[in-house]
Amino acid sequence: MSKKYYWILDGKYYEVSKETYQKYKKEHDHSKMLQEYENEVHIFSLDAMAAADITGYGVIADTNVNVEDEAIHNIMLSNLRKARETLSSDEQLLLTLLYDEGQTMGEIGKILGVSQQAVSKKHSKIITKLKKILKI
């Protein structure tokens, strides 16, 4: 005995094939997911705000962010990235392992085949070199 599939249209049950049921179900689930997303997300149109004489400052502006500090931070990061590019590939590797991948100096020592103390000493030299490049 094969399973029967039904779909409700206009309050009435209709028997449908398995393929039709799966197609309707997929479309229904997708539509439901989009509706849930629409209920969660609020899209603001700048044109609509202008037409309604709303500045949008209270909606768009993040008062927790100091724009000046953020700009200075971004400039400093950019300068650091440029300075880092001037380092040798070994020096860049050490910084990548330490800062980008979050490995310890002991782990880096094992990877490079040197002691943790050697990694620490090399790290100090790299930092001194970067400070000189950045004129800190």
Secondary structure by P-SEA (a helix, b strand, c coil): cbbbbbbbcccbbbbbcaaaaaaaaaaaaaaaaaaaaaaabbbbbaaaaaaaccccccccccccccaaaaaaaaaaaaaaaaaaaaccaaaaaaaaacccccccaaaaaaaacccaaaaaaaaaaaaaaaaaaacc
